[in-house]
């Protein structure tokens, strides 16, 4: 997995980098076929904004979040991305087969 973290009007400190890497471990736990991750952190006046672009085989996933605190923005960003990854994984592995119900046959068919 290639990880790129950059900032706009913000220095990406080792603590901030470590926090993002720690949070991304949860995503990798759910879906281990991540190819590339690009994280973009920015500050505009009083708004701290975090964006992430995640490349997995067959699709690019994108999420963004804004908050007054950068760490809170990263937390909500990872929550959004986690939901996207789980949804993508469900679509990928669910081939549209409906569950076959086993039990007593219908009286109308017999």
C-alpha positions, 0 to 999 in steps of 0.5 A: 500500500502506497501512502501519501499525506500532504497538507495545504497551509499546514505542516504535516507533523510526525504526530499527525502522520502517525495518527492518520496511519493508525486510523487507516489500519482499521480500513486495511483490517476490513479490506486488505486489497488497498493499492494506493492512499492519498490523504490531503489535509488543509486549513481554511480560516477556521475550518480544518478539512481532511480528504482521502482518495483510496484506490482499490482494485476496480474502483477509486473511493473518495471521502472528505470531512471538515471540522474545527479540529483536525483530529476530529475531521480525521476521525469522521473522515475515517468513519465515512471511508470505513462505511464506503469500504464495507459497502464496496466490499459487500457489492464486490463479493455479493454476486446478486444471488438471493438466498434459497429458502429451505423448508416446507414446499409451498402448498400452491406448487404441490 
